[in-house]
Amino acid sequence: MRVALLPGDGIGPEIVREAARVLDVLRLDGLPIETESAPIGGAGHDAAGHPLPEATLAIAKAADAVLLGAVGGPTYDTLPRELRPEQGILGIRKALALFANLRPAILYPELAAVSSLKPEIVAGLDLMIVRELTGDISFGQPRGRRRNAAGHDEGFDTMHYSAPEIERIARVGFETARARGRKLCSVDKANVLDTSILWREVVTRVAKDYPDVALSHMYVDNAAMQLVRAPKQFDVIVTGNLFGDILSDEASMLAGSIGMLPSASLDANRKGLYEPIHGSAPDIAGQDRANPLATILSLAMMFRYTFARADAAERIEWAVRRVLAQGLRTGDIARPGERAVGTKAMGDAVVAALS
């Protein structure tokens, strides 16, 4: 089990360090885990002048799975767009053909009080957002900036999807729903966008191959509202890159904190890049304040989807539930007046629970 560790920037090294300790426990218990670390993002630029150094990409390609921390920070804001840390993530997704992003939003009972919504609305929340990752406005061409005929600066981006791109992510959505509650909601903006009209047509066609899954369609603005009005109506949501990015961050607050949500980005053969959905949080970097649980839970997704070791995944998830049941909280999931522990202390507790 070859795992590439890409800590990145900000709090990335701290949270990946705690996740690596979890891998150490599993290795000592007999799993054949090998790890190799490499820089990405701002750290990649510092080390090799590029956010995705060739050596880092080679390590990622040779690995069976990749664990990523986070990238970015104000230090790099003045770099040209093609050299900014975020290009490291976009580049590795494209290079590894990681087209399917799975983002679960699960509310642990112990965290119901720190959700942004009333406990009775979110209690028992367990939904999955399946986001297409290599198309849409983030990659569409043409894009850029120019001076228009009136002499004003303008920026432009192109939203673009082909039918095969939509079909393959739709099938991931249907397969995911089939393994859960057999209910899939496809989110688009078909009342306005030609791209979404095609999206809806293709998803509807693919649905004929999954008669056991109930398909519904929803406009993205309504979906955003429904996530905060009645989130438990959803089981699996499938959507495009841009809409999925926004909706999954919204869903994170239903679960108490963005620091609790892992993600998996998969290729056609289930090789994956696993990461917390939050950013690099440079304002707390190096202060032992970051929540490592989303990164640790990303390992659980790694063992479930890439290594097909549900036993290891469930063991990690059980350990996280145990430390939450014991009352341990980092600052982002602590209620007012509740004592918060640091990154390392939370990692210590998970390791102890595993052991």
N, C-alpha and C positions, 0 to 999 in steps of 0.2 A: 504494500500500500504506500505508494510514493506520493507525498504531499508537499507541494511548494508553499512556503510561507512568505507572503508579501506584506510586511507590516505597514508600509506606507508612511504617512505623516501624522502630525498631531498626536492624538491619543492612540493611533494605530499600533505603534510598538507596544504600548502598555496592554491593550486588550488581546493582541495576538500572543503576547508572552503568557498570559493566563490560559489561553486556549491551548498553547503548546504544552503546558503542564498537564492538561487533561489528556493529551495524546501520550505523554510520558507514562501516565498511570495505565492507560490501555496497552501500551507497549510492554510494560512490565508484567502485565497480566497475560501476555502471549500473542497479542496482535502484531503482525509483521509490518510495523509502521516505520517508514523512513521519511525524514524531512530535510529540506534544503531551503535556506532563506535567500531572498534577493530584494533589491530596492525597486520601488515603483513610485510614480507620482513625483512629488517634489523631491523626495529622497533619490529617485532615479535621475532626476535632472542634476541634483548635486553630485551624484556619483559618476554619471556618464554623459551629462549634457542633454538628456532626453528623458521624458516621463515614463517611457517604456524601453529601457535599454535592451539591446539585442541579447545580452547574456540572460537578462531576466525572462525574456520571452522564450528563450531556449529551455530554461529550467521549467517554465510553465508548460511548455509543449511536451517535455519528457515526463512530467508528473502525471499521475492518475487523477489528481484533484488539486485545486488551488484554494488556499485560505487567504483572503485579503482583509486587511485592517480598514484603512480609510486613507483618502488622499486629499491634499489641498491645504491652503493656508495663506494668510495675507502676504507672506514673504514672496509669493510667486505671482501676485496679482498683476505685476507690471510686465510679465513675460509675454511674448507673442502668443496668440491663441494656440498655435500648433505645439507649443512647448509647455503649456500649462498642465498642472498635475492631472486634471480631469481627462486629458487626452490619453493618459496611461490606461485608465479604465476602459474608455471607448476603444482604444487600440487593442487591448487584450481580448475584449469581447469579440471584436471582429476577427482577430487572428485565430482565435480558438473556435469560431463559429458558434458562439454561445447565444442561441436565439430565444430560449425559453427561460424566463425569470419567474420563479415561484416564491411568493412572499406570503407566508401565513401570518394571520393576526389572531392570536389566542390570548384570552384574558384569564390569567390564573386567579382563582378565587381570592387569594390573599391580596391581590392588587385591585380588587373591584373599587375600593375607596379612592384610588388615585387616578382612575379613568376620568377623562374629561366629561363623561356622561354619567347620569344617575345609575347606580348599581342595577336597578331593576331593568334598565334598558340594555345593559351590556353583559349582565351575568350569564355565563355559559357561552360567550362569544367564541366561535371557532370558524373562521373563514379563510379561504385561500384566494389570493389574487395571482392570476397567471398573466404575465406581461410579456408582450413581444419585445425583443431587445436589440435587434440589429437593423431595423428599418425605421420608417416614420421620419419625423422632422429632424431628428438628431443626425441622420445620415443622408437625407435626400439632397439631390443636386438639381439645379444650381443653388448656391447659397453665397452670401457675402454682403459687402457694403458698396455703395456707389453714390454718385452725385446725380440727381435726377434733372430733368429738363428745366425745372424751375430753379435749379441751383441749390437744392436742399439735400443734405445727406439722408440716405435711407438704408435700412437693412432688410434683407430678404432671406427666407428659408423656404424649403420645399417639402411639403408633406407627401410622402410617396410610399405606396405599398403595391406589390404584385399579388396576383391571386395565389401562386404557390406559397408565398410568405405567409399569407393569411391562413391558408389551409393547414400548414404544418403547425402553427401555434393554436389554431382551433382544435386540432386533434389532441394536442397536449391538454387543452382545457377540458375536452370531453373525457379523455382517459382519466384525468385527475378527478373529475366529478364522478365518474363511474366507480372509482375507488372510495368515494366519500358518500355524500348524500344524494347523488344522482340528480343534481340540480345545477344548471349552468346559466349564468347571466352574462350575455355578451354586451359590452359597453362601447358605444360609438357616438358619433354626432351626424347621423345619416340625414337629418333634416337640413343640414347646411353643407356638409363636405362631400365631394365626389369620392374621396378616398374612403369615407365611412359608408357610402352607399355600396361600394364594392365589398367592403368588409362584411356588411350585413348579408349581402347576397351569398358570399362564399361560406360564411358560418352557417347560414340556413341550409345550404346544399350539403355541407359536411354532416349536419345533424341527422340526415337520413341514414347515416351509417351507425347512429347511436340512438336507436328508438327507445332504449331504456333510460335515457337521460332527458330530463325536461329542460328545454331551452327557452329562455326569455331574452328580450332585447331591451336596452335602456339607454337613453341619451346620457352623456357623461355629466351634464349639469344636474340632472335628476339623480343620477347615481351618487354624486357628491352629497346631495341633500339627504338621500335615503340612508347613507352610511351613518349620518348623525341622528336621523329620525328613528330608524328601525333597522339597525345593522344586522340583527340575527335573521332577517329575511334572506340573506345571502348565504350560499354555501361556497360556490366557486364563481369567481368573476374572471372572464377572459377579455383582454383589451389590448390596445396598441401601446407603443412605447411611451409616448407623451402622457396619455391619460393614465396609464398604469403607474407612472412615476408619481403623479400627483395623488391619485387615489390611495396608493399604498402608504404614502406618508400620512395621509389623513387617517387611515385605518390604524396606524401605529398609536395614535393618541387614544383610541378606544381601548387599547390594551394596556394603558397606563403610562407608557413611555416609549419613545422611539428606540431607547436603549434596550428594549426587550425583544425586538423583532429581527430574526435571522432572514437570510434569503439564499436561494440557490439559482445559479444561472447555468443552464445545461445545453450541451450540444445534442446532436441526433443520437449519439451512443451513450448518453448519460454521463459523459465526463463533465465535471462541473467546477465552477468557481463559486466559492461560498463566502459570504460576507454579511456583516450587520448592515441594515439599511441606513444607518445614521452616517453622519459625516465625520470629519477629523476633529471637530471641537477644539480648535487651537486655543481658545480662552481657558481651557482647563487642562491642556496637555502638560504632562510632567508633574501633575499635582496629586496623583493617586486618587482622583475623584471620578474617573470614568466607570461606567457600568460595563463589565465584560460579559454579561449573560447572553446578549444577542450574538456575540462572537462564539461563545461556547455552544449555544444552541445551533449555530451554523454548522458546527462539527456534527451535531446530531443529524442534520439534514444531509451532510456529506456521507455519513455511514449508511443512511437510509437509501439515498438515491444513486450514489456512485458505487459504493462498495457492497450494496445489498446486504448490509448487516443490521437488520432491524433490532437485533438484541443489543448491539452497542449503542444505537441511537436511543433506544428506550432507557438504557442505563444512564446516559447523559441527561436526558430529559427528567428522569426520576431524581437525579442528584440536584438539578436546578429547583424542582418542586420542593425538595426536602429543605434546601437552604431558605427558600421563601417561607415555608411553613415554620421554620425555626425563628422567623422574624428578622432575618438579615435584609438590609435595604441599603443600596447606594443612594446618593442624594436625589437622583431623578425619580426614584420610586418611593421615597420616604414622605410620609405625611408631615405637616407642620408640627414641630416639636418632637418628632421621632428621630432617634439617633441614627445617623448614617455611617456606614463603614466604607472603607476605601476599596480601590480596585483590587489590590493584592489580598486584602482580607476576604473579599467576596470569592476570589479565586481559591484562597486557602480553604474556604468552607466547601466549595464544590469538590475540590480534590479530596477533602476528608470524607465527604458523602460518598464519593466514588469508591474510596478505599474501605 
